[in-house]
């Protein structure tokens, strides 16, 4: 074969680099846990900028836009915390949450004491917080709301041969003891603020206990919330045809 000209070699090299870049992007996208637009407050100058955020592994990367391949920065999540900001009447439409340093550290980085972020809706903000919290706390048995059932059970088997998540066992045992004669069980709502506190505690790897003064409707609401946020139903989608077949056969 005749030797390639310098221009042909340059074109080939550009094509190879382009293929490599595409492959890196493809691999990166395959490991994405969550992505979307958020507004981020600057570190020194407290102005807001829209950024494309990508949660991959244990870091939250932010980019100028969706097409960029080089991140403007990354937020390292392990050992840190994420918290929601309550929406006040003066800040209507500002759905804020914040990644703050954990442990004894006072700053996240030299440029950022914390990372203050803004979502476009309340639901979007809550979903980001739950997903980030799961990344932070899942290695320690937390982040169970929205986590796959088998992952939770697999982790908790270190505490014994568990067939169901400890939260489910704890709620069911409490309801059996205190709630079977309660009118409106699973229909009447519990105390929303207490349900939220219990959810946050379980998501942070804690194991809060219930006592006889705990409202049974609150415990029932917590159990319903956990089941509702499972990525798949208790009977997984791929098992439904088999379940339907067996139900018809043994009916």
BATORDO-875195 format. One record per residue: residue in three letters; x negated, y, z of N, C-alpha, C in turn. Coordinates in pm, whole numbers, padded with zeros to 5 digits, always signed. Example, Ala and Ser with C-alpha at 12.3 -4.5 7.8 and 13.67 -1.06 7.14 Angstrom:
ALA-01319-00569+00780-01230-00450+00780-01320-00330+00780;SER-01285-00225+00708-01367-00106+00714-01290+00003+00787;
This chain:
UNK-00084-00119+00000+00000+00000+00000-00088+00124+00000;UNK-00049+00226-00075-00128+00350-00076-00118+00420+00058;UNK-00223+00489+00102-00218+00560+00230-00112+00670+00227;UNK-00048+00691+00343+00055+00794+00352-00008+00931+00361;UNK+00061+01029+00303+00014+01166+00312+00035+01218+00454;UNK-00031+01329+00486-00019+01386+00621+00124+01429+00649;UNK+00194+01482+00547+00333+01526+00568+00424+01406+00594;UNK+00396+01294+00524+00477+01173+00545+00455+01118+00685;UNK+00326+01117+00728+00296+01068+00862+00363+01156+00968;UNK+00363+01287+00946+00427+01378+01042+00577+01352+01051;UNK+00638+01328+00932+00782+01298+00930+00811+01168+01004;UNK+00725+01065+00981+00743+00937+01051+00730+00954+01201;UNK+00631+01033+01244+00610+01054+01387+00730+01125+01450;UNK+00786+01223+01378+00904+01293+01429+01022+01197+01442;UNK+01036+01107+01344+01145+01010+01348+01129+00916+01467;UNK+01003+00873+01492+00978+00782+01604+01009+00852+01736;UNK+00963+00980+01747+00991+01054+01870+01141+01074+01889;UNK+01210+01100+01776+01355+01117+01785+01425+00991+01831;UNK+01379+00875+01779+01437+00748+01821+01410+00722+01969;UNK+01287+00754+02012+01252+00734+02153+01337+00823+02242;UNK+01356+00950+02199+01437+01042+02278+01581+00994+02287;UNK+01634+00944+02174+01770+00892+02174+01783+00773+02267;UNK+01680+00687+02268+01683+00569+02355+01679+00610+02501;UNK+01596+00710+02535+01590+00759+02672+01725+00815+02715;UNK+01788+00895+02624+01919+00950+02656+02022+00839+02676;UNK+02016+00736+02589+02112+00627+02599+02097+00554+02732;UNK+01971+00526+02771+01947+00458+02897+01990+00544+03014;UNK+01964+00677+03002+02004+00767+03110+02153+00771+03128;UNK+02227+00778+03017+02373+00783+03025+02430+00655+03083;UNK+02363+00542+03058+02416+00414+03106+02407+00404+03258;UNK+02320+00484+03322+02304+00479+03467+02378+00591+03539;UNK+02458+00666+03466+02527+00781+03524+02642+00732+03613;UNK+02647+00785+03736+02755+00753+03829+02871+00849+03808;UNK+02838+00976+03789+02941+01078+03765+02874+01197+03697;UNK+02950+01266+03612+02898+01387+03549+03012+01484+03526;UNK+02978+01611+03513+03081+01712+03489+03029+01852+03516;UNK+03112+01950+03483+03075+02090+03503+03105+02133+03645;UNK+03009+02203+03705+03025+02268+03834+02958+02404+03826;UNK+02995+02493+03916+02924+02619+03928+02829+02609+04047;UNK+02710+02661+04028+02606+02652+04131+02560+02792+04169;UNK+02549+02814+04300+02499+02942+04348+02347+02940+04349;UNK+02286+03050+04306+02141+03058+04303+02080+03053+04442;UNK+01949+03022+04446+01881+03009+04573+01850+03143+04637;UNK+01775+03228+04566+01738+03359+04619+01842+03464+04581;UNK+01876+03470+04453+01979+03563+04406+02112+03487+04406;UNK+02207+03532+04486+02330+03456+04510+02433+03478+04399;UNK+02391+03456+04276+02484+03463+04164+02525+03321+04125;UNK+02639+03312+04056+02694+03183+04018+02666+03154+03871;UNK+02630+03029+03842+02606+02986+03705+02672+02850+03682;UNK+02735+02835+03566+02792+02705+03530+02680+02612+03486;UNK+02681+02492+03540+02579+02393+03508+02646+02258+03484;UNK+02583+02179+03398+02629+02042+03373+02556+01951+03472;UNK+02632+01887+03562+02574+01804+03667+02587+01656+03631;UNK+02480+01582+03660+02477+01438+03634+02426+01369+03760;UNK+02509+01283+03817+02469+01205+03934+02417+01071+03884;UNK+02288+01051+03902+02222+00929+03854+02131+00878+03964;UNK+02150+00750+04002+02069+00695+04110+02099+00768+04240;UNK+01994+00817+04306+02014+00890+04431+01983+01039+04416;UNK+01992+01090+04291+01966+01232+04268+02077+01293+04184;UNK+02105+01420+04212+02205+01497+04139+02131+01598+04052;UNK+02127+01572+03921+02055+01657+03826+02150+01764+03772;UNK+02094+01881+03741+02177+01983+03676+02104+02039+03554;UNK+02185+02063+03448+02135+02103+03318+02206+02231+03274;UNK+02147+02297+03174+02208+02417+03120+02339+02384+03051;UNK+02343+02271+02978+02466+02226+02913+02457+02076+02890;UNK+02561+02020+02827+02570+01875+02809+02464+01821+02714;UNK+02415+01904+02622+02323+01857+02520+02178+01857+02566;UNK+02148+01927+02675+02010+01936+02722+01962+01801+02774;UNK+01836+01769+02746+01777+01645+02796+01680+01671+02912;UNK+01638+01796+02929+01548+01831+03039+01627+01904+03146;UNK+01626+01848+03267+01704+01906+03376+01641+02035+03425;UNK+01726+02130+03465+01677+02252+03529+01630+02224+03671;UNK+01686+02121+03731+01648+02086+03867+01719+01959+03910;UNK+01687+01912+04029+01748+01791+04083+01764+01805+04233;UNK+01874+01753+04285+01902+01755+04428+01883+01613+04480;UNK+01784+01594+04566+01757+01463+04625+01856+01440+04738;UNK+01933+01330+04732+02045+01311+04823+02014+01230+04949;UNK+01933+01123+04945+01911+01043+05066+01861+01127+05184;UNK+01921+01103+05300+01882+01175+05420+01950+01309+05437;UNK+02027+01352+05337+02096+01480+05345+02246+01458+05364;UNK+02322+01566+05368+02466+01557+05394+02541+01640+05291;UNK+02669+01607+05273+02756+01687+05187+02882+01719+05266;UNK+02926+01843+05256+03042+01886+05333+03132+01973+05247;UNK+03262+01965+05272+03359+02048+05202+03376+02181+05275;UNK+03406+02286+05200+03441+02414+05259+03592+02430+05252;UNK+03658+02455+05363+03804+02477+05357+03835+02600+05274;UNK+03940+02590+05194+03981+02701+05109+04063+02799+05191;UNK+04019+02924+05192+04092+03028+05267+04176+03110+05171;UNK+04266+03188+05226+04352+03272+05143+04273+03375+05065;UNK+04160+03420+05121+04078+03520+05053+03996+03461+04940;UNK+03983+03329+04939+03900+03264+04837+03983+03163+04758;UNK+04103+03203+04720+04187+03114+04643+04120+03074+04513;UNK+04124+02946+04482+04063+02898+04359+03916+02864+04372;UNK+03856+02890+04489+03716+02854+04511+03710+02721+04585;UNK+03684+02616+04509+03680+02482+04568+03533+02447+04592;UNK+03486+02484+04711+03344+02481+04742+03306+02357+04821;UNK+03187+02306+04792+03125+02204+04876+02975+02229+04876;UNK+02907+02171+04974+02768+02208+04997+02685+02085+05033;UNK+02569+02074+04972+02471+01973+05010+02372+02040+05104;UNK+02363+01987+05226+02282+02051+05329+02176+01953+05378;UNK+02065+02006+05431+01957+01917+05475+01997+01837+05598;UNK+01954+01712+05601+01979+01627+05716+01858+01623+05808;UNK+01874+01557+05921+01763+01545+06014+01724+01679+06074;UNK+01593+01699+06090+01543+01821+06152+01502+01927+06050;UNK+01523+01899+05922+01481+01995+05820+01576+02114+05816;UNK+01520+02232+05789+01600+02354+05784+01635+02396+05642;UNK+01562+02344+05543+01586+02383+05405+01585+02259+05317;UNK+01659+02268+05205+01655+02160+05106+01524+02164+05028;UNK+01491+02283+04977+01367+02305+04903+01316+02444+04937;UNK+01202+02480+04879+01149+02615+04902+01243+02721+04847;UNK+01314+02689+04739+01404+02786+04675+01546+02782+04728;UNK+01585+02671+04789+01724+02655+04831+01730+02610+04977;UNK+01795+02693+05057+01822+02650+05195+01925+02538+05192;UNK+02029+02555+05110+02129+02452+05082+02165+02465+04935;UNK+02249+02374+04887+02303+02384+04751+02454+02403+04762;UNK+02500+02523+04730+02643+02554+04734+02700+02540+04594;UNK+02801+02454+04580+02858+02421+04450+03007+02448+04451;UNK+03061+02475+04331+03203+02507+04319+03265+02422+04207;UNK+03373+02352+04240+03446+02274+04141+03563+02356+04088;UNK+03626+02305+03983+03735+02380+03920+03870+02352+03985;UNK+03882+02238+04054+04008+02203+04120+03978+02136+04254;UNK+04079+02129+04338+04065+02061+04467+04033+01913+04448;UNK+04103+01847+04355+04080+01705+04331+03939+01679+04281;UNK+03891+01766+04192+03755+01750+04139+03653+01764+04251;UNK+03673+01862+04337+03583+01882+04450+03582+01760+04542;UNK+03700+01709+04574+03709+01593+04663+03643+01470+04600;UNK+03660+01452+04469+03598+01337+04402+03446+01347+04403;UNK+03393+01468+04381+03248+01486+04386+03196+01456+04527;UNK+03264+01507+04628+03219+01486+04766+03219+01338+04800;UNK+03326+01267+04765+03334+01124+04795+03224+01047+04723;UNK+03199+01081+04597+03098+01008+04521+02959+01034+04576;UNK+02929+01159+04607+02797+01192+04663+02780+01128+04800;UNK+02885+01132+04881+02878+01072+05014+02854+00921+05004;UNK+02914+00859+04902+02893+00715+04884+02747+00685+04851;UNK+02686+00769+04768+02545+00751+04734+02457+00765+04858;UNK+02490+00863+04943+02409+00888+05062+02424+00778+05166;UNK+02549+00733+05188+02576+00646+05302+02594+00499+05268;UNK+02612+00464+05141+02633+00322+05106+02521+00232+05157;UNK+02394+00273+05151+02288+00184+05204+02300+00157+05354;UNK+02382+00238+05425+02397+00220+05569+02537+00172+05606;UNK+02611+00120+05507+02743+00068+05534+02855+00169+05524;UNK+02825+00291+05479+02928+00393+05463+02972+00405+05319;UNK+03041+00514+05290+03087+00538+05154+03182+00433+05103;UNK+03266+00379+05192+03349+00264+05153+03476+00305+05079;UNK+03521+00430+05096+03641+00474+05023+03603+00496+04877;UNK+03667+00419+04788+03633+00425+04647+03526+00327+04605;UNK+03472+00252+04701+03370+00152+04669+03437+00020+04630;UNK+03371-00057+04545+03425-00186+04506+03439-00276+04628;UNK+03548-00351+04633+03578-00436+04747+03466-00536+04773;UNK+03416-00599+04665+03313-00701+04684+03182-00642+04737;UNK+03153-00516+04701+03031-00452+04751+03040-00427+04901;UNK+03157-00382+04946+03176-00357+05089+03166-00487+05168;UNK+03233-00592+05120+03231-00720+05191+03090-00778+05191;UNK+03020-00765+05078+02883-00818+05069+02792-00753+05173;UNK+02804-00621+05189+02720-00552+05287+02758-00593+05429;UNK+02887-00601+05458+02931-00624+05596+02913-00768+05641;UNK+02877-00858+05550+02853-00997+05591+02730-01010+05679;UNK+02648-00906+05684+02534-00909+05776+02582-00905+05921;UNK+02708-00865+05942+02765-00861+06077+02849-00985+06107;UNK+02849-01082+06017+02928-01204+06036+02996-01243+05907;UNK+03058-01359+05907+03122-01410+05786+03256-01339+05766;UNK+03250-01219+05709+03369-01137+05690+03437-01172+05559;UNK+03570-01185+05563+03649-01209+05443+03716-01082+05393;UNK+03718-00979+05477+03777-00850+05441+03695-00740+05505;UNK+03698-00619+05451+03624-00508+05513+03667-00486+05658;UNK+03573-00443+05740+03603-00423+05882+03711-00318+05902;UNK+03716-00217+05815+03822-00117+05827+03958-00183+05812;UNK+03972-00273+05715+04100-00341+05693+04135-00427+05814;UNK+04038-00505+05863+04064-00590+05980+04105-00506+06100;UNK+04035-00394+06121+04063-00310+06236+04202-00248+06227;UNK+04239-00199+06108+04372-00140+06090+04482-00245+06106;UNK+04464-00362+06045+04566-00467+06051+04584-00515+06194;UNK+04474-00535+06267+04484-00581+06407+04560-00478+06491;UNK+04530-00349+06469+04597-00244+06547+04746-00240+06515;UNK+04780-00250+06386+04921-00244+06345+04996-00365+06399;UNK+04934-00482+06397+04999-00601+06452+05027-00584+06601;UNK+04935-00520+06671+04952-00506+06816+05051-00397+06853;UNK+05049-00285+06779+05125-00169+06823+05235-00123+06727;UNK+05238-00176+06605+05325-00113+06507+05434-00197+06445;UNK+05443-00325+06477+05539-00410+06408+05684-00372+06436;UNK+05709-00307+06548+05845-00263+06581+05864-00113+06553;UNK+05763-00052+06492+05769+00093+06466+05856+00120+06343;UNK+05953+00207+06357+06041+00240+06245+05965+00324+06142;UNK+05984+00292+06015+05922+00369+05907+05776+00339+05885;UNK+05729+00223+05934+05588+00188+05916+05553+00180+05767;UNK+05443+00241+05728+05396+00250+05589+05484+00341+05503;UNK+05587+00399+05563+05670+00494+05489+05651+00635+05543;UNK+05652+00650+05675+05631+00781+05736+05482+00813+05737;UNK+05445+00937+05706+05302+00973+05702+05244+00987+05842;UNK+05114+00967+05851+05044+00990+05976+04995+01134+05984;UNK+04911+01162+06082+04855+01297+06099+04745+01317+05996;UNK+04768+01406+05901+04678+01422+05787+04536+01458+05831;UNK+04524+01547+05930+04390+01588+05973+04315+01473+06038;UNK+04387+01388+06114+04322+01274+06179+04286+01166+06076;UNK+04372+01146+05977+04340+01051+05869+04212+01095+05800;UNK+04200+01225+05774+04080+01279+05709+03957+01259+05796;UNK+03970+01284+05926+03857+01265+06017+03812+01119+06021;UNK+03908+01028+06025+03874+00885+06028+03810+00842+05896;UNK+03863+00892+05785+03803+00859+05655+03659+00906+05649;UNK+03634+01030+05690+03498+01084+05688+03405+01003+05779;UNK+03457+00960+05895+03375+00883+05988+03335+00748+05927;UNK+03432+00677+05869+03401+00549+05805+03307+00569+05686;UNK+03327+00677+05611+03242+00703+05495+03100+00738+05535;UNK+03082+00787+05657+02947+00821+05706+02883+00706+05782;UNK+02939+00585+05767+02878+00468+05828+02914+00447+05973;UNK+03002+00531+06028+03044+00513+06167+03153+00406+06173;UNK+03179+00358+06293+03284+00258+06315+03376+00308+06425;UNK+03459+00410+06394+03548+00465+06497+03649+00362+06544;UNK+03684+00369+06670+03780+00273+06726+03913+00343+06751;UNK+04019+00263+06756+04152+00314+06788+04186+00270+06931;UNK+04263+00353+07000+04312+00312+07132+04464+00321+07133;UNK+04523+00292+07247+04669+00286+07255+04735+00421+07230;UNK+04656+00529+07237+04711+00663+07212+04705+00702+07065;UNK+04641+00620+06983+04631+00651+06840+04766+00628+06774;UNK+04808+00722+06693+04936+00712+06623+04930+00600+06520;UNK+05023+00505+06528+05020+00389+06439+05044+00431+06294;UNK+05121+00537+06272+05144+00584+06135+05014+00641+06074;UNK+04929+00697+06160+04800+00747+06112+04713+00630+06067;UNK+04712+00522+06144+04633+00404+06107+04688+00342+05979;UNK+04821+00335+05967+04882+00281+05846+04849+00368+05725;UNK+04849+00500+05743+04814+00591+05633+04669+00574+05593;UNK+04581+00552+05691+04440+00529+05661+04422+00402+05578;UNK+04493+00296+05615+04485+00171+05540+04538+00188+05398;UNK+04651+00258+05383+04705+00283+05249+04608+00364+05165;UNK+04544+00464+05227+04448+00547+05154+04330+00464+05105;UNK+04280+00375+05191+04167+00289+05151+04206+00201+05032;UNK+04322+00138+05040+04365+00049+04931+04392+00128+04803;UNK+04446+00248+04817+04478+00330+04700+04352+00375+04627;UNK+04243+00393+04699+04121+00445+04637+04027+00335+04588;UNK+04065+00209+04602+03982+00102+04547+03972+00119+04395;UNK+03854+00099+04336+03842+00110+04190+03930+00011+04115;UNK+03953-00105+04175+04043-00206+04120+04142-00246+04228;UNK+04259-00298+04189+04353-00348+04291+04292-00463+04369;UNK+04356-00498+04480+04308-00611+04561+04301-00737+04474;UNK+04400-00757+04387+04391-00861+04285+04331-00795+04161;UNK+04205-00825+04126+04139-00756+04015+04214-00774+03884;UNK+04195-00679+03794+04266-00681+03666+04244-00812+03591;UNK+04119-00863+03592+04090-00982+03514+04149-01109+03577;UNK+04199-01099+03702+04260-01214+03768+04413-01212+03759;UNK+04469-01101+03712+04615-01088+03710+04682-01194+03622;UNK+04630-01224+03500+04695-01330+03420+04698-01464+03493;UNK+04588-01500+03561+04585-01626+03635+04684-01622+03751;UNK+04689-01511+03822+04783-01497+03933+04927-01509+03884;UNK+04957-01443+03771+05092-01449+03715+05129-01591+03675;UNK+05032-01662+03615+05056-01800+03573+05085-01889+03694;UNK+05005-01876+03799+05024-01959+03919+05155-01925+03989;UNK+05190-01796+03991+05315-01757+04056+05435-01818+03984;UNK+05432-01816+03850+05542-01874+03773+05547-02026+03790;UNK+05428-02087+03798+05424-02233+03807+05477-02282+03940;UNK+05446-02210+04048+05484-02257+04181+05608-02187+04234;UNK+05675-02113+04149+05794-02040+04193+05907-02137+04229;
